[in-house]
Amino acid sequence: MKKASVLFCTVLFIVSCGDESTGPQTDTNTAPDESAVTDESVTDETVVDEDTAVIDEGANDDQTDQSDPTDPSDQTIVPDDTTDGLLSDEDTDGEVPDDTDPDCQPGAYPEVCGDWAQQMIFTATAKVAGFDAATAEIRTLFRMTQRQQGGHLWVDSKICHIIIENKTALNPIKILMPQSFADSLIMLYKEADIELDGTYYQAPYWELRSIKQSILPADPGTYELPTEPTDPDVEDWDNDTIPGLRVNVNAGLSNGVTHIVEKSSSELWGTVKGTGDTQTIDGTVHWTDKQVVLSTDNVLFKGGAQNVIKEEGPNIWRQKRIPAGWTCADVMANGDTLFPPL
């Protein structure tokens, strides 16, 4: 009997997926600065009174061109004095940013704009009623686009796929994340910074899943997860008609379906390596996770789990460039090539 109780206690270990999303509405964590770069055209505001204008069609034959040197119509290249000033000399180490692409103005910093795939790997120990239950490795794939001004980045990130692998020998528990789980997660809008030497840092980013985003406080980390499916803060992100996100549990002789809400955070440290198509970014991650089971068809799974980072890891992230236009499906199809097993 003692053996059976330990088995059931361990069922709901780990539904942490690293950088998880926070609802089908606009994310309030760190929305990107849409005004980061503007392209204000130069216009000729001179007004001509059509009633009094006199046109001498032959006058220009023998006269010097008197056209306005700032008028783009005469093909003169004019410096753009309408810059919004978002890039200071300090930001770019004195270099003038490349104005040809408003989403990519690295200045003197390593250029990391464009499309990327990212993998995060977390190692966790699930605790139930104070006892260590199992160790799991959570691998999450992302499809990302990075915009850059100097050393500051805006990162639009979408979770594509989540795998949770039980690493505890002889433990039959499996947490099966249906693809509908990842598909339902919203775009994450993060910000990060790099130094001139390629050092990368992303401050803690909070995500709350299947929770109404409009009610989150300015600091989402202070939000307490609801415990009932009828709570008005809970939403049905995966559209299966049941509040929360579906997670399947296989525990040998006892299987079940749970619906959860979740709160997680991630903080990244890393280094930019190389340039061009072979450029990579990788480093370590510190993460937290909490889940609440709102409903289940098996009472043994109602308690959920407390997921605790296992410091000896691995707890890492790695990032590689991908062709423009790649979707989540492309990232998933090429995941093993992009990120070979450690």
C-alpha positions in Angstrom: 0.0 0.0 0.0 2.9 2.4 0.8 4.3 1.7 -2.6 1.1 2.6 -4.4 0.7 5.9 -2.5 4.1 7.1 -3.5 3.3 6.2 -7.1 0.1 8.3 -7.2 1.7 11.2 -5.4 4.2 11.6 -8.2 1.8 11.8 -11.1 1.7 15.5 -11.7 5.3 16.3 -11.7 6.4 19.1 -14.1 4.2 20.9 -16.5 6.8 23.7 -16.6 7.8 24.6 -20.1 10.3 27.3 -19.6 9.1 30.4 -21.3 5.5 29.7 -21.5 2.9 32.1 -22.8 0.3 34.1 -21.1 -3.0 34.1 -22.8 -4.8 34.9 -26.0 -4.8 38.6 -25.3 -1.9 41.1 -25.5 0.9 40.1 -23.2 1.6 42.7 -20.5 5.1 41.6 -19.5 7.3 43.6 -21.8 5.5 44.6 -25.0 7.9 45.7 -27.7 8.4 49.4 -28.3 6.5 49.8 -31.6 7.8 53.4 -31.8 11.4 52.2 -31.7 12.1 53.5 -35.2 10.2 55.8 -37.4 10.7 56.6 -41.0 9.5 60.1 -41.5 9.7 61.2 -45.1 10.9 64.7 -46.2 8.1 66.7 -47.8 8.0 70.0 -49.6 5.4 72.0 -47.8 5.5 74.9 -50.2 1.9 75.9 -51.3 1.4 77.2 -54.8 -1.6 79.3 -55.6 -2.9 77.8 -58.9 -4.9 81.0 -59.7 -1.8 83.3 -59.7 1.0 81.0 -60.8 2.7 81.9 -64.1 4.4 79.2 -66.0 7.0 80.1 -68.7 7.7 76.7 -70.4 10.8 78.1 -72.0 12.3 79.8 -69.0 14.3 76.9 -67.8 16.1 76.5 -71.1 18.8 79.1 -70.4 18.6 79.4 -66.6 20.4 77.6 -63.8 18.3 75.0 -62.0 16.7 76.7 -59.1 15.0 73.6 -57.6 15.0 73.1 -53.9 18.1 71.0 -53.0 16.0 69.4 -50.2 13.2 68.2 -52.6 13.5 64.5 -53.1 11.9 64.9 -56.5 15.2 66.1 -57.9 17.0 62.9 -56.8 19.3 64.8 -54.4 20.4 62.7 -51.4 19.4 64.6 -48.3 20.5 63.7 -44.8 17.4 62.8 -42.7 17.3 65.2 -39.8 14.0 63.8 -38.6 15.5 61.0 -36.5 13.6 60.2 -33.4 16.9 60.1 -31.4 16.3 56.6 -29.9 19.9 55.7 -30.7 22.4 57.9 -28.9 26.1 58.1 -29.5 26.5 56.2 -26.3 24.2 53.4 -27.5 26.2 52.9 -30.8 29.7 53.7 -29.5 29.8 56.8 -31.7 28.8 55.0 -35.0 25.9 56.1 -37.1 23.1 53.4 -37.3 22.2 51.7 -40.5 19.0 53.4 -41.5 18.2 50.9 -44.3 16.4 48.5 -42.0 14.4 50.0 -39.1 14.3 46.6 -37.4 18.1 46.1 -37.5 20.3 49.0 -36.4 23.1 47.3 -34.4 25.6 50.1 -34.6 28.9 48.8 -33.1 27.2 45.9 -31.3 27.0 42.3 -32.6 24.2 42.1 -35.1 21.6 39.6 -33.9 18.5 40.8 -35.7 16.3 38.4 -37.8 14.8 35.0 -37.4 15.9 32.4 -34.9 15.1 29.0 -33.4 15.6 28.6 -29.7 15.6 25.5 -27.4 15.4 25.7 -23.6 16.2 22.6 -21.5 15.1 22.6 -17.8 15.8 19.9 -15.2 13.3 19.8 -12.3 12.5 17.7 -9.3 8.7 17.5 -8.6 7.7 17.6 -5.0 4.4 16.3 -3.7 3.4 16.7 0.0 7.1 17.5 0.7 8.6 14.4 -0.9 10.8 14.2 -4.0 8.7 12.4 -6.6 10.6 12.3 -9.9 13.2 14.1 -12.0 12.1 15.4 -15.5 13.8 17.1 -18.4 11.6 19.6 -20.1 12.6 20.6 -23.7 10.8 23.5 -25.3 11.2 24.7 -28.9 10.6 28.4 -29.9 10.4 30.3 -33.2 11.7 33.9 -32.7 12.2 37.2 -34.4 14.6 39.7 -33.0 14.7 43.4 -33.6 17.7 45.5 -32.6 18.8 49.0 -31.8 22.3 49.2 -30.6 22.6 46.8 -27.7 18.9 46.5 -27.0 16.7 43.7 -28.4 13.0 43.2 -28.8 12.2 39.5 -29.1 8.9 38.1 -30.4 8.9 34.5 -29.3 6.4 31.6 -30.0 6.5 28.3 -28.3 6.2 25.6 -30.9 6.6 22.3 -29.1 7.1 20.9 -25.6 8.4 17.5 -24.5 8.7 16.3 -20.9 10.9 13.3 -20.4 10.9 11.3 -17.1 14.6 10.8 -16.1 13.8 8.8 -12.9 14.7 5.1 -13.3 11.8 2.6 -12.8 9.3 5.4 -12.5 6.3 4.8 -14.8 4.9 8.3 -14.8 4.7 10.1 -18.1 3.4 13.6 -18.6 2.1 13.9 -22.2 1.8 17.4 -23.6 -0.7 17.4 -26.5 0.3 19.6 -29.4 -2.8 21.6 -28.7 -1.1 22.8 -25.5 1.8 24.5 -27.4 -0.4 25.6 -30.3 -2.7 27.6 -27.9 0.1 29.5 -26.3 0.3 33.2 -27.3 3.2 35.2 -28.7 5.7 36.3 -26.0 7.1 39.8 -26.2 10.4 40.0 -24.4 13.3 42.4 -24.2 17.0 41.7 -23.8 20.4 43.4 -23.9 23.8 42.6 -25.4 27.2 44.1 -24.7 29.8 45.0 -27.2 31.7 41.8 -26.3 28.5 39.7 -27.0 27.4 39.2 -23.5 23.6 38.6 -23.4 21.1 39.1 -20.6 17.3 38.8 -20.4 15.7 39.9 -17.2 13.1 37.6 -15.5 10.1 37.3 -17.7 6.8 36.1 -16.2 4.2 34.0 -18.1 0.8 33.1 -16.9 -1.0 30.4 -19.0 -4.8 30.2 -19.5 -5.2 33.3 -17.4 -7.0 36.5 -18.7 -4.2 38.9 -19.5 -6.2 42.1 -18.9 -6.4 41.5 -15.2 -2.7 40.9 -14.5 -0.9 43.4 -12.3 2.0 45.5 -13.4 4.3 42.8 -11.8 2.8 39.5 -13.0 5.0 37.7 -10.6 2.8 38.8 -7.7 -0.4 37.3 -9.3 -1.8 34.3 -7.4 -3.2 31.5 -9.5 -6.9 30.8 -9.2 -7.9 27.4 -7.8 -11.4 26.9 -9.3 -12.4 26.4 -13.0 -15.3 28.9 -12.5 -13.0 31.7 -11.6 -13.5 34.6 -14.1 -9.7 34.9 -14.5 -9.5 31.5 -16.1 -9.7 31.0 -19.8 -10.0 28.0 -22.1 -7.0 28.6 -24.3 -6.9 25.2 -26.1 -10.7 25.5 -26.9 -11.6 22.1 -25.6 -14.6 23.5 -23.8 -13.0 23.0 -20.4 -11.3 25.9 -18.5 -7.5 25.7 -18.4 -5.0 23.7 -20.5 -5.3 20.0 -21.0 -2.4 17.8 -19.9 -2.5 13.9 -20.2 -1.0 11.8 -17.4 0.1 8.2 -17.8 0.9 6.5 -14.5 1.0 2.9 -15.4 -2.2 1.4 -14.1 -3.8 4.8 -13.5 -4.3 7.3 -16.3 -6.1 10.6 -16.5 -6.6 14.0 -17.9 -6.0 17.3 -16.0 -6.7 20.9 -16.9 -4.3 23.4 -15.4 -3.3 27.0 -15.1 0.4 27.8 -14.7 2.8 30.6 -13.7 6.4 30.5 -14.7 9.4 32.8 -15.1 12.8 32.6 -16.9 16.0 34.7 -16.7 18.7 34.2 -19.3 22.5 34.7 -19.4 24.5 33.9 -22.5 27.0 34.9 -25.1 26.7 35.7 -28.8 29.1 33.6 -30.9 30.2 34.1 -34.5 28.5 36.1 -37.3 26.2 35.5 -40.3 24.3 32.4 -40.9 26.3 30.3 -38.5 25.9 32.7 -35.6 24.7 31.2 -32.3 23.6 32.4 -28.8 23.6 30.2 -25.8 23.9 30.2 -22.1 22.2 29.3 -18.8 18.6 29.9 -17.6 17.1 30.2 -14.2 13.4 29.4 -14.1 10.5 29.0 -11.7 7.2 27.2 -12.1 3.9 26.8 -10.3 0.8 25.0 -11.5 -2.7 24.5 -10.2 -5.0 21.6 -11.3 -8.4 23.1 -11.9 -10.2 19.9 -12.8 -9.4 16.2 -13.5 -11.1 13.0 -14.3 -8.9 11.2 -11.7 -9.1 12.4 -8.1 -5.5 11.1 -7.6 -4.2 13.9 -9.8 -6.1 16.7 -8.1 -3.2 17.8 -5.9 -0.9 18.9 -8.8 2.8 19.3 -8.1 5.4 21.7 -6.9 8.1 21.9 -9.6 11.6 22.8 -8.3 14.6 23.6 -10.4 17.4 21.1 -10.1 20.5 23.2 -10.0 22.9 20.6 -11.4 20.8 20.8 -14.5 21.1 21.0 -17.3 19.3 24.3 -17.3 20.4 25.8 -20.5 19.2 27.6 -23.7 20.7 27.6 -27.2 19.7 29.7 -30.2 20.5 29.4 -33.9 19.6 31.4 -37.0 16.9 30.0 -39.4 15.8 31.0 -42.9 13.4 33.9 -43.1 9.8 32.7 -43.3 10.2 29.5 -41.3 7.2 28.6 -39.3 6.9 26.6 -36.1 6.3 23.5 -38.3 9.7 24.1 -39.9 11.4 24.5 -36.6 9.8 21.3 -35.3 10.7 19.4 -38.4 14.4 20.5 -38.1 14.6 20.5 -34.3 17.1 17.6 -34.0 19.4 19.0 -36.7 19.3 22.5 -35.1 19.8 21.2 -31.6 21.4 17.8 -31.4 20.9 15.9 -28.1 23.4 16.9 -25.5 
